[in-house]
Each structure stands twice: as C-alpha cells, then as structure tokens.
Amino acid sequence: MKQGELWELYLDPIKGREQGGRRPAVIISGNLLNKYLEVVIVCPLTTKIKNYKGNVILNPSKENGLDKKSEILTFHIRSVSKKRLDKKIGTISGENIQMIKETLNDILKY
C-alpha cells in the first residue's frame, strides 16, 4: 500500500455527516508509515461532484481505474485500518498528491 494508490473500501459505520459506504479512497499517508503501521490515512472519493475549493477532480482513466468522474474529498481525511481496504483499483499522479497536500495545508492554516 503506497501513497497515491486508489483502493476500494467500506467506511461504515459512520456518525453524523462522515462519508460512508463502499467507495474508492486515495492513500495520502507517506510510504514509511504505510509500511510499518496497521493503518493508512485516506481521502474518500465521491461521484457527486461539488467542486469544493481545493478538491481534486479525477476523470476516469486506465491509470486510476475509475468508472466515473470523481471528486477527492480532502476535508474527509481519516485514518483507517488496512483491513478495510478491499482491492487496489489504480493510482493518481504525483501532481494530484501535491494538490491534496496543498489543500490540507490550507485547511490546517485557518
């Protein structure tokens, strides 16, 4: 499991307005953490595009393995057990990872 990989996972049970259900998520935690810990940090994706400022929009491609245009919900960042990750479906570019990091930096500033 490496940074930038898209995995299908199941996020239920949830509380309140958390993102739930079966969906793809991108691993954003660093590879050292991913190698040694039993959790990874992910951002879930949605096909209900809202174009929130800073969220990356992905068009389906062979590389990412998505079937539909999707938005990475950076503000729904969470750590999850590796046991939640069912199957790898693809990867995103280093440029997209950088955009996620910049958005997280903005979120944490204010």
SEKOLPA-262885 format. One record per atom (N, C-alpha, C): x, y, z; residue number from 1; atom name; residue in three letters. Coordinates in steps of 0.1 Angstrom, whole numbers, plus 5000, padded with zeros to 4 digits. Layout:
<rs>
px = X	py = Y	pz = Z	seq = NUM	atom = CA	type = ALA .
...
</rs>
This chain:
<rs>
px = 5008	py = 4988	pz = 5000	seq = 1	atom = N	type = MET .
px = 5000	py = 5000	pz = 5000	seq = 1	atom = CA	type = MET .
px = 5009	py = 5012	pz = 5000	seq = 1	atom = C	type = MET .
px = 5007	py = 5021	pz = 4990	seq = 2	atom = N	type = LYS .
px = 5016	py = 5032	pz = 4988	seq = 2	atom = CA	type = LYS .
px = 5008	py = 5045	pz = 4986	seq = 2	atom = C	type = LYS .
px = 5014	py = 5056	pz = 4989	seq = 3	atom = N	type = GLN .
px = 5008	py = 5069	pz = 4987	seq = 3	atom = CA	type = GLN .
px = 5004	py = 5071	pz = 4972	seq = 3	atom = C	type = GLN .
px = 4992	py = 5076	pz = 4970	seq = 4	atom = N	type = GLY .
px = 4988	py = 5078	pz = 4956	seq = 4	atom = CA	type = GLY .
px = 4979	py = 5066	pz = 4951	seq = 4	atom = C	type = GLY .
px = 4979	py = 5055	pz = 4958	seq = 5	atom = N	type = GLU .
px = 4971	py = 5044	pz = 4953	seq = 5	atom = CA	type = GLU .
px = 4956	py = 5046	pz = 4956	seq = 5	atom = C	type = GLU .
px = 4947	py = 5042	pz = 4947	seq = 6	atom = N	type = LEU .
px = 4933	py = 5042	pz = 4950	seq = 6	atom = CA	type = LEU .
px = 4929	py = 5028	pz = 4953	seq = 6	atom = C	type = LEU .
px = 4921	py = 5027	pz = 4964	seq = 7	atom = N	type = TRP .
px = 4916	py = 5014	pz = 4969	seq = 7	atom = CA	type = TRP .
px = 4901	py = 5015	pz = 4972	seq = 7	atom = C	type = TRP .
px = 4895	py = 5004	pz = 4969	seq = 8	atom = N	type = GLU .
px = 4881	py = 5003	pz = 4973	seq = 8	atom = CA	type = GLU .
px = 4880	py = 4999	pz = 4988	seq = 8	atom = C	type = GLU .
px = 4871	py = 5006	pz = 4995	seq = 9	atom = N	type = LEU .
px = 4870	py = 5003	pz = 5009	seq = 9	atom = CA	type = LEU .
px = 4856	py = 5006	pz = 5014	seq = 9	atom = C	type = LEU .
px = 4853	py = 5001	pz = 5026	seq = 10	atom = N	type = TYR .
px = 4839	py = 5003	pz = 5032	seq = 10	atom = CA	type = TYR .
px = 4841	py = 5011	pz = 5045	seq = 10	atom = C	type = TYR .
px = 4835	py = 5023	pz = 5045	seq = 11	atom = N	type = LEU .
px = 4837	py = 5032	pz = 5056	seq = 11	atom = CA	type = LEU .
px = 4827	py = 5032	pz = 5067	seq = 11	atom = C	type = LEU .
px = 4816	py = 5023	pz = 5066	seq = 12	atom = N	type = ASP .
px = 4806	py = 5022	pz = 5076	seq = 12	atom = CA	type = ASP .
px = 4812	py = 5014	pz = 5088	seq = 12	atom = C	type = ASP .
px = 4807	py = 5016	pz = 5100	seq = 13	atom = N	type = PRO .
px = 4797	py = 5026	pz = 5104	seq = 13	atom = CA	type = PRO .
px = 4802	py = 5040	pz = 5105	seq = 13	atom = C	type = PRO .
px = 4793	py = 5049	pz = 5104	seq = 14	atom = N	type = ILE .
px = 4796	py = 5063	pz = 5104	seq = 14	atom = CA	type = ILE .
px = 4788	py = 5070	pz = 5115	seq = 14	atom = C	type = ILE .
px = 4792	py = 5082	pz = 5118	seq = 15	atom = N	type = LYS .
px = 4784	py = 5091	pz = 5127	seq = 15	atom = CA	type = LYS .
px = 4782	py = 5105	pz = 5120	seq = 15	atom = C	type = LYS .
px = 4771	py = 5110	pz = 5122	seq = 16	atom = N	type = GLY .
px = 4768	py = 5124	pz = 5117	seq = 16	atom = CA	type = GLY .
px = 4770	py = 5125	pz = 5102	seq = 16	atom = C	type = GLY .
px = 4778	py = 5135	pz = 5097	seq = 17	atom = N	type = ARG .
px = 4780	py = 5138	pz = 5083	seq = 17	atom = CA	type = ARG .
px = 4793	py = 5131	pz = 5077	seq = 17	atom = C	type = ARG .
px = 4798	py = 5121	pz = 5084	seq = 18	atom = N	type = GLU .
px = 4810	py = 5115	pz = 5079	seq = 18	atom = CA	type = GLU .
px = 4807	py = 5108	pz = 5065	seq = 18	atom = C	type = GLU .
px = 4817	py = 5107	pz = 5057	seq = 19	atom = N	type = GLN .
px = 4815	py = 5099	pz = 5044	seq = 19	atom = CA	type = GLN .
px = 4815	py = 5085	pz = 5047	seq = 19	atom = C	type = GLN .
px = 4805	py = 5078	pz = 5042	seq = 20	atom = N	type = GLY .
px = 4804	py = 5063	pz = 5045	seq = 20	atom = CA	type = GLY .
px = 4802	py = 5055	pz = 5032	seq = 20	atom = C	type = GLY .
px = 4799	py = 5043	pz = 5034	seq = 21	atom = N	type = GLY .
px = 4796	py = 5033	pz = 5023	seq = 21	atom = CA	type = GLY .
px = 4808	py = 5028	pz = 5016	seq = 21	atom = C	type = GLY .
px = 4806	py = 5020	pz = 5006	seq = 22	atom = N	type = ARG .
px = 4817	py = 5014	pz = 4998	seq = 22	atom = CA	type = ARG .
px = 4820	py = 5024	pz = 4987	seq = 22	atom = C	type = ARG .
px = 4833	py = 5027	pz = 4987	seq = 23	atom = N	type = ARG .
px = 4838	py = 5038	pz = 4977	seq = 23	atom = CA	type = ARG .
px = 4853	py = 5037	pz = 4976	seq = 23	atom = C	type = ARG .
px = 4858	py = 5043	pz = 4965	seq = 24	atom = N	type = PRO .
px = 4872	py = 5044	pz = 4964	seq = 24	atom = CA	type = PRO .
px = 4878	py = 5055	pz = 4973	seq = 24	atom = C	type = PRO .
px = 4890	py = 5053	pz = 4977	seq = 25	atom = N	type = ALA .
px = 4897	py = 5063	pz = 4985	seq = 25	atom = CA	type = ALA .
px = 4912	py = 5063	pz = 4981	seq = 25	atom = C	type = ALA .
px = 4918	py = 5075	pz = 4982	seq = 26	atom = N	type = VAL .
px = 4932	py = 5076	pz = 4979	seq = 26	atom = CA	type = VAL .
px = 4941	py = 5076	pz = 4991	seq = 26	atom = C	type = VAL .
px = 4951	py = 5068	pz = 4991	seq = 27	atom = N	type = ILE .
px = 4961	py = 5068	pz = 5003	seq = 27	atom = CA	type = ILE .
px = 4969	py = 5080	pz = 5002	seq = 27	atom = C	type = ILE .
px = 4969	py = 5088	pz = 5012	seq = 28	atom = N	type = ILE .
px = 4978	py = 5100	pz = 5012	seq = 28	atom = CA	type = ILE .
px = 4989	py = 5100	pz = 5023	seq = 28	atom = C	type = ILE .
px = 4989	py = 5090	pz = 5032	seq = 29	atom = N	type = SER .
px = 4999	py = 5089	pz = 5041	seq = 29	atom = CA	type = SER .
px = 5012	py = 5085	pz = 5034	seq = 29	atom = C	type = SER .
px = 5023	py = 5088	pz = 5040	seq = 30	atom = N	type = GLY .
px = 5037	py = 5085	pz = 5035	seq = 30	atom = CA	type = GLY .
px = 5040	py = 5070	pz = 5035	seq = 30	atom = C	type = GLY .
px = 5048	py = 5066	pz = 5026	seq = 31	atom = N	type = ASN .
px = 5052	py = 5052	pz = 5024	seq = 31	atom = CA	type = ASN .
px = 5058	py = 5046	pz = 5036	seq = 31	atom = C	type = ASN .
px = 5066	py = 5054	pz = 5044	seq = 32	atom = N	type = LEU .
px = 5072	py = 5048	pz = 5056	seq = 32	atom = CA	type = LEU .
px = 5061	py = 5044	pz = 5066	seq = 32	atom = C	type = LEU .
px = 5051	py = 5053	pz = 5068	seq = 33	atom = N	type = LEU .
px = 5040	py = 5050	pz = 5077	seq = 33	atom = CA	type = LEU .
px = 5032	py = 5038	pz = 5071	seq = 33	atom = C	type = LEU .
px = 5030	py = 5038	pz = 5059	seq = 34	atom = N	type = ASN .
px = 5022	py = 5027	pz = 5052	seq = 34	atom = CA	type = ASN .
px = 5029	py = 5014	pz = 5054	seq = 34	atom = C	type = ASN .
px = 5042	py = 5014	pz = 5054	seq = 35	atom = N	type = LYS .
px = 5049	py = 5001	pz = 5055	seq = 35	atom = CA	type = LYS .
px = 5048	py = 4995	pz = 5069	seq = 35	atom = C	type = LYS .
px = 5049	py = 5004	pz = 5079	seq = 36	atom = N	type = TYR .
px = 5051	py = 4998	pz = 5093	seq = 36	atom = CA	type = TYR .
px = 5039	py = 4999	pz = 5102	seq = 36	atom = C	type = TYR .
px = 5029	py = 5007	pz = 5099	seq = 37	atom = N	type = LEU .
px = 5017	py = 5008	pz = 5107	seq = 37	atom = CA	type = LEU .
px = 5006	py = 4999	pz = 5101	seq = 37	atom = C	type = LEU .
px = 4996	py = 4996	pz = 5110	seq = 38	atom = N	type = GLU .
px = 4984	py = 4988	pz = 5106	seq = 38	atom = CA	type = GLU .
px = 4973	py = 4997	pz = 5100	seq = 38	atom = C	type = GLU .
px = 4976	py = 5011	pz = 5100	seq = 39	atom = N	type = VAL .
px = 4966	py = 5020	pz = 5094	seq = 39	atom = CA	type = VAL .
px = 4972	py = 5028	pz = 5083	seq = 39	atom = C	type = VAL .
px = 4963	py = 5033	pz = 5074	seq = 40	atom = N	type = VAL .
px = 4968	py = 5043	pz = 5064	seq = 40	atom = CA	type = VAL .
px = 4958	py = 5055	pz = 5065	seq = 40	atom = C	type = VAL .
px = 4963	py = 5066	pz = 5060	seq = 41	atom = N	type = ILE .
px = 4955	py = 5078	pz = 5060	seq = 41	atom = CA	type = ILE .
px = 4950	py = 5080	pz = 5046	seq = 41	atom = C	type = ILE .
px = 4936	py = 5082	pz = 5045	seq = 42	atom = N	type = VAL .
px = 4930	py = 5082	pz = 5032	seq = 42	atom = CA	type = VAL .
px = 4921	py = 5094	pz = 5031	seq = 42	atom = C	type = VAL .
px = 4918	py = 5097	pz = 5018	seq = 43	atom = N	type = CYS .
px = 4907	py = 5107	pz = 5015	seq = 43	atom = CA	type = CYS .
px = 4897	py = 5099	pz = 5006	seq = 43	atom = C	type = CYS .
px = 4884	py = 5099	pz = 5010	seq = 44	atom = N	type = PRO .
px = 4875	py = 5092	pz = 5001	seq = 44	atom = CA	type = PRO .
px = 4871	py = 5100	pz = 4989	seq = 44	atom = C	type = PRO .
px = 4866	py = 5093	pz = 4979	seq = 45	atom = N	type = LEU .
px = 4861	py = 5099	pz = 4967	seq = 45	atom = CA	type = LEU .
px = 4846	py = 5099	pz = 4966	seq = 45	atom = C	type = LEU .
px = 4840	py = 5108	pz = 4958	seq = 46	atom = N	type = THR .
px = 4826	py = 5108	pz = 4956	seq = 46	atom = CA	type = THR .
px = 4824	py = 5111	pz = 4941	seq = 46	atom = C	type = THR .
px = 4813	py = 5105	pz = 4935	seq = 47	atom = N	type = THR .
px = 4809	py = 5109	pz = 4922	seq = 47	atom = CA	type = THR .
px = 4799	py = 5120	pz = 4921	seq = 47	atom = C	type = THR .
px = 4795	py = 5125	pz = 4933	seq = 48	atom = N	type = LYS .
px = 4786	py = 5137	pz = 4934	seq = 48	atom = CA	type = LYS .
px = 4795	py = 5149	pz = 4935	seq = 48	atom = C	type = LYS .
px = 4799	py = 5154	pz = 4923	seq = 49	atom = N	type = ILE .
px = 4809	py = 5165	pz = 4922	seq = 49	atom = CA	type = ILE .
px = 4802	py = 5178	pz = 4927	seq = 49	atom = C	type = ILE .
px = 4809	py = 5184	pz = 4937	seq = 50	atom = N	type = LYS .
px = 4805	py = 5197	pz = 4943	seq = 50	atom = CA	type = LYS .
px = 4815	py = 5208	pz = 4939	seq = 50	atom = C	type = LYS .
px = 4827	py = 5204	pz = 4934	seq = 51	atom = N	type = ASN .
px = 4838	py = 5213	pz = 4931	seq = 51	atom = CA	type = ASN .
px = 4842	py = 5222	pz = 4943	seq = 51	atom = C	type = ASN .
px = 4843	py = 5216	pz = 4954	seq = 52	atom = N	type = TYR .
px = 4848	py = 5223	pz = 4966	seq = 52	atom = CA	type = TYR .
px = 4862	py = 5228	pz = 4963	seq = 52	atom = C	type = TYR .
px = 4865	py = 5240	pz = 4968	seq = 53	atom = N	type = LYS .
px = 4878	py = 5246	pz = 4965	seq = 53	atom = CA	type = LYS .
px = 4889	py = 5237	pz = 4970	seq = 53	atom = C	type = LYS .
px = 4898	py = 5234	pz = 4962	seq = 54	atom = N	type = GLY .
px = 4910	py = 5226	pz = 4965	seq = 54	atom = CA	type = GLY .
px = 4908	py = 5212	pz = 4963	seq = 54	atom = C	type = GLY .
px = 4896	py = 5207	pz = 4962	seq = 55	atom = N	type = ASN .
px = 4894	py = 5192	pz = 4959	seq = 55	atom = CA	type = ASN .
px = 4898	py = 5189	pz = 4945	seq = 55	atom = C	type = ASN .
px = 4906	py = 5178	pz = 4944	seq = 56	atom = N	type = VAL .
px = 4910	py = 5173	pz = 4930	seq = 56	atom = CA	type = VAL .
px = 4898	py = 5166	pz = 4924	seq = 56	atom = C	type = VAL .
px = 4896	py = 5169	pz = 4911	seq = 57	atom = N	type = ILE .
px = 4886	py = 5162	pz = 4903	seq = 57	atom = CA	type = ILE .
px = 4893	py = 5152	pz = 4894	seq = 57	atom = C	type = ILE .
px = 4889	py = 5139	pz = 4894	seq = 58	atom = N	type = LEU .
px = 4896	py = 5129	pz = 4886	seq = 58	atom = CA	type = LEU .
px = 4886	py = 5124	pz = 4875	seq = 58	atom = C	type = LEU .
px = 4891	py = 5125	pz = 4863	seq = 59	atom = N	type = ASN .
px = 4883	py = 5118	pz = 4852	seq = 59	atom = CA	type = ASN .
px = 4888	py = 5104	pz = 4851	seq = 59	atom = C	type = ASN .
px = 4879	py = 5095	pz = 4847	seq = 60	atom = N	type = PRO .
px = 4882	py = 5081	pz = 4846	seq = 60	atom = CA	type = PRO .
px = 4894	py = 5079	pz = 4836	seq = 60	atom = C	type = PRO .
px = 4903	py = 5070	pz = 4840	seq = 61	atom = N	type = SER .
px = 4914	py = 5067	pz = 4831	seq = 61	atom = CA	type = SER .
px = 4919	py = 5053	pz = 4834	seq = 61	atom = C	type = SER .
px = 4927	py = 5047	pz = 4826	seq = 62	atom = N	type = LYS .
px = 4933	py = 5034	pz = 4828	seq = 62	atom = CA	type = LYS .
px = 4941	py = 5034	pz = 4840	seq = 62	atom = C	type = LYS .
px = 4948	py = 5045	pz = 4843	seq = 63	atom = N	type = GLU .
px = 4957	py = 5046	pz = 4854	seq = 63	atom = CA	type = GLU .
px = 4950	py = 5046	pz = 4868	seq = 63	atom = C	type = GLU .
px = 4939	py = 5054	pz = 4869	seq = 64	atom = N	type = ASN .
px = 4932	py = 5054	pz = 4881	seq = 64	atom = CA	type = ASN .
px = 4921	py = 5044	pz = 4883	seq = 64	atom = C	type = ASN .
px = 4917	py = 5037	pz = 4872	seq = 65	atom = N	type = GLY .
px = 4908	py = 5026	pz = 4873	seq = 65	atom = CA	type = GLY .
px = 4893	py = 5030	pz = 4877	seq = 65	atom = C	type = GLY .
px = 4890	py = 5043	pz = 4877	seq = 66	atom = N	type = LEU .
px = 4877	py = 5048	pz = 4880	seq = 66	atom = CA	type = LEU .
px = 4867	py = 5046	pz = 4868	seq = 66	atom = C	type = LEU .
px = 4854	py = 5044	pz = 4871	seq = 67	atom = N	type = ASP .
px = 4844	py = 5043	pz = 4861	seq = 67	atom = CA	type = ASP .
px = 4837	py = 5056	pz = 4858	seq = 67	atom = C	type = ASP .
px = 4837	py = 5065	pz = 4868	seq = 68	atom = N	type = LYS .
px = 4830	py = 5078	pz = 4867	seq = 68	atom = CA	type = LYS .
px = 4839	py = 5089	pz = 4872	seq = 68	atom = C	type = LYS .
px = 4836	py = 5101	pz = 4867	seq = 69	atom = N	type = LYS .
px = 4843	py = 5113	pz = 4872	seq = 69	atom = CA	type = LYS .
px = 4841	py = 5114	pz = 4887	seq = 69	atom = C	type = LYS .
px = 4851	py = 5117	pz = 4894	seq = 70	atom = N	type = SER .
px = 4851	py = 5117	pz = 4909	seq = 70	atom = CA	type = SER .
px = 4858	py = 5128	pz = 4915	seq = 70	atom = C	type = SER .
px = 4854	py = 5132	pz = 4927	seq = 71	atom = N	type = GLU .
px = 4860	py = 5143	pz = 4935	seq = 71	atom = CA	type = GLU .
px = 4867	py = 5137	pz = 4947	seq = 71	atom = C	type = GLU .
px = 4879	py = 5141	pz = 4950	seq = 72	atom = N	type = ILE .
px = 4886	py = 5136	pz = 4962	seq = 72	atom = CA	type = ILE .
px = 4882	py = 5145	pz = 4973	seq = 72	atom = C	type = ILE .
px = 4876	py = 5140	pz = 4983	seq = 73	atom = N	type = LEU .
px = 4871	py = 5148	pz = 4995	seq = 73	atom = CA	type = LEU .
px = 4882	py = 5149	pz = 5005	seq = 73	atom = C	type = LEU .
px = 4890	py = 5159	pz = 5002	seq = 74	atom = N	type = THR .
px = 4902	py = 5162	pz = 5011	seq = 74	atom = CA	type = THR .
px = 4898	py = 5165	pz = 5025	seq = 74	atom = C	type = THR .
px = 4887	py = 5172	pz = 5027	seq = 75	atom = N	type = PHE .
px = 4883	py = 5175	pz = 5041	seq = 75	atom = CA	type = PHE .
px = 4877	py = 5164	pz = 5048	seq = 75	atom = C	type = PHE .
px = 4875	py = 5152	pz = 5042	seq = 76	atom = N	type = HIS .
px = 4870	py = 5140	pz = 5049	seq = 76	atom = CA	type = HIS .
px = 4882	py = 5130	pz = 5052	seq = 76	atom = C	type = HIS .
px = 4894	py = 5136	pz = 5053	seq = 77	atom = N	type = ILE .
px = 4906	py = 5128	pz = 5056	seq = 77	atom = CA	type = ILE .
px = 4903	py = 5119	pz = 5069	seq = 77	atom = C	type = ILE .
px = 4908	py = 5107	pz = 5068	seq = 78	atom = N	type = ARG .
px = 4907	py = 5098	pz = 5080	seq = 78	atom = CA	type = ARG .
px = 4917	py = 5087	pz = 5080	seq = 78	atom = C	type = ARG .
px = 4921	py = 5082	pz = 5091	seq = 79	atom = N	type = SER .
px = 4930	py = 5070	pz = 5092	seq = 79	atom = CA	type = SER .
px = 4920	py = 5058	pz = 5093	seq = 79	atom = C	type = SER .
px = 4924	py = 5048	pz = 5086	seq = 80	atom = N	type = VAL .
px = 4916	py = 5035	pz = 5086	seq = 80	atom = CA	type = VAL .
px = 4925	py = 5023	pz = 5087	seq = 80	atom = C	type = VAL .
px = 4920	py = 5013	pz = 5092	seq = 81	atom = N	type = SER .
px = 4927	py = 5000	pz = 5093	seq = 81	atom = CA	type = SER .
px = 4930	py = 4995	pz = 5079	seq = 81	atom = C	type = SER .
px = 4941	py = 4989	pz = 5077	seq = 82	atom = N	type = LYS .
px = 4944	py = 4983	pz = 5063	seq = 82	atom = CA	type = LYS .
px = 4934	py = 4972	pz = 5060	seq = 82	atom = C	type = LYS .
px = 4928	py = 4967	pz = 5071	seq = 83	atom = N	type = LYS .
px = 4918	py = 4956	pz = 5068	seq = 83	atom = CA	type = LYS .
px = 4905	py = 4961	pz = 5061	seq = 83	atom = C	type = LYS .
px = 4903	py = 4974	pz = 5061	seq = 84	atom = N	type = ARG .
px = 4892	py = 4980	pz = 5054	seq = 84	atom = CA	type = ARG .
px = 4894	py = 4980	pz = 5039	seq = 84	atom = C	type = ARG .
px = 4906	py = 4980	pz = 5035	seq = 85	atom = N	type = LEU .
px = 4909	py = 4982	pz = 5020	seq = 85	atom = CA	type = LEU .
px = 4907	py = 4968	pz = 5014	seq = 85	atom = C	type = LEU .
px = 4898	py = 4968	pz = 5004	seq = 86	atom = N	type = ASP .
px = 4894	py = 4955	pz = 4997	seq = 86	atom = CA	type = ASP .
px = 4903	py = 4952	pz = 4985	seq = 86	atom = C	type = ASP .
px = 4904	py = 4962	pz = 4976	seq = 87	atom = N	type = LYS .
px = 4912	py = 4959	pz = 4964	seq = 87	atom = CA	type = LYS .
px = 4917	py = 4972	pz = 4959	seq = 87	atom = C	type = LYS .
px = 4929	py = 4971	pz = 4953	seq = 88	atom = N	type = LYS .
px = 4935	py = 4983	pz = 4947	seq = 88	atom = CA	type = LYS .
px = 4929	py = 4985	pz = 4933	seq = 88	atom = C	type = LYS .
px = 4925	py = 4997	pz = 4930	seq = 89	atom = N	type = ILE .
px = 4919	py = 4999	pz = 4917	seq = 89	atom = CA	type = ILE .
px = 4927	py = 5008	pz = 4908	seq = 89	atom = C	type = ILE .
px = 4937	py = 5015	pz = 4913	seq = 90	atom = N	type = GLY .
px = 4945	py = 5023	pz = 4904	seq = 90	atom = CA	type = GLY .
px = 4954	py = 5033	pz = 4912	seq = 90	atom = C	type = GLY .
px = 4959	py = 5043	pz = 4905	seq = 91	atom = N	type = THR .
px = 4968	py = 5053	pz = 4912	seq = 91	atom = CA	type = THR .
px = 4965	py = 5067	pz = 4906	seq = 91	atom = C	type = THR .
px = 4969	py = 5077	pz = 4914	seq = 92	atom = N	type = ILE .
px = 4968	py = 5090	pz = 4909	seq = 92	atom = CA	type = ILE .
px = 4982	py = 5096	pz = 4907	seq = 92	atom = C	type = ILE .
px = 4983	py = 5107	pz = 4901	seq = 93	atom = N	type = SER .
px = 4996	py = 5113	pz = 4898	seq = 93	atom = CA	type = SER .
px = 5002	py = 5120	pz = 4910	seq = 93	atom = C	type = SER .
px = 5015	py = 5121	pz = 4909	seq = 94	atom = N	type = GLY .
px = 5022	py = 5129	pz = 4919	seq = 94	atom = CA	type = GLY .
px = 5018	py = 5143	pz = 4920	seq = 94	atom = C	type = GLY .
px = 5014	py = 5149	pz = 4909	seq = 95	atom = N	type = GLU .
px = 5008	py = 5162	pz = 4908	seq = 95	atom = CA	type = GLU .
px = 4995	py = 5163	pz = 4916	seq = 95	atom = C	type = GLU .
px = 4987	py = 5153	pz = 4915	seq = 96	atom = N	type = ASN .
px = 4974	py = 5153	pz = 4922	seq = 96	atom = CA	type = ASN .
px = 4977	py = 5151	pz = 4937	seq = 96	atom = C	type = ASN .
px = 4987	py = 5143	pz = 4941	seq = 97	atom = N	type = ILE .
px = 4990	py = 5142	pz = 4955	seq = 97	atom = CA	type = ILE .
px = 4995	py = 5155	pz = 4961	seq = 97	atom = C	type = ILE .
px = 5003	py = 5162	pz = 4953	seq = 98	atom = N	type = GLN .
px = 5008	py = 5176	pz = 4957	seq = 98	atom = CA	type = GLN .
px = 4996	py = 5185	pz = 4959	seq = 98	atom = C	type = GLN .
px = 4986	py = 5185	pz = 4950	seq = 99	atom = N	type = MET .
px = 4974	py = 5193	pz = 4952	seq = 99	atom = CA	type = MET .
px = 4967	py = 5190	pz = 4965	seq = 99	atom = C	type = MET .
px = 4966	py = 5177	pz = 4968	seq = 100	atom = N	type = ILE .
px = 4959	py = 5173	pz = 4981	seq = 100	atom = CA	type = ILE .
px = 4967	py = 5178	pz = 4992	seq = 100	atom = C	type = ILE .
px = 4980	py = 5177	pz = 4992	seq = 101	atom = N	type = LYS .
px = 4988	py = 5183	pz = 5003	seq = 101	atom = CA	type = LYS .
px = 4987	py = 5198	pz = 5005	seq = 101	atom = C	type = LYS .
px = 4986	py = 5205	pz = 4994	seq = 102	atom = N	type = GLU .
px = 4984	py = 5219	pz = 4994	seq = 102	atom = CA	type = GLU .
px = 4970	py = 5223	pz = 5000	seq = 102	atom = C	type = GLU .
px = 4960	py = 5215	pz = 4996	seq = 103	atom = N	type = THR .
px = 4947	py = 5217	pz = 5002	seq = 103	atom = CA	type = THR .
px = 4947	py = 5215	pz = 5017	seq = 103	atom = C	type = THR .
px = 4953	py = 5204	pz = 5021	seq = 104	atom = N	type = LEU .
px = 4954	py = 5201	pz = 5035	seq = 104	atom = CA	type = LEU .
px = 4961	py = 5212	pz = 5043	seq = 104	atom = C	type = LEU .
px = 4972	py = 5217	pz = 5037	seq = 105	atom = N	type = ASN .
px = 4979	py = 5228	pz = 5043	seq = 105	atom = CA	type = ASN .
px = 4970	py = 5240	pz = 5045	seq = 105	atom = C	type = ASN .
px = 4962	py = 5243	pz = 5035	seq = 106	atom = N	type = ASP .
px = 4953	py = 5254	pz = 5036	seq = 106	atom = CA	type = ASP .
px = 4942	py = 5252	pz = 5047	seq = 106	atom = C	type = ASP .
px = 4937	py = 5239	pz = 5048	seq = 107	atom = N	type = ILE .
px = 4927	py = 5236	pz = 5058	seq = 107	atom = CA	type = ILE .
px = 4932	py = 5237	pz = 5072	seq = 107	atom = C	type = ILE .
px = 4945	py = 5233	pz = 5074	seq = 108	atom = N	type = LEU .
px = 4951	py = 5233	pz = 5087	seq = 108	atom = CA	type = LEU .
px = 4956	py = 5247	pz = 5091	seq = 108	atom = C	type = LEU .
px = 4957	py = 5257	pz = 5082	seq = 109	atom = N	type = LYS .
px = 4961	py = 5270	pz = 5085	seq = 109	atom = CA	type = LYS .
px = 4951	py = 5278	pz = 5091	seq = 109	atom = C	type = LYS .
px = 4938	py = 5277	pz = 5087	seq = 110	atom = N	type = TYR .
px = 4928	py = 5287	pz = 5091	seq = 110	atom = CA	type = TYR .
px = 4919	py = 5281	pz = 5102	seq = 110	atom = C	type = TYR .
</rs>
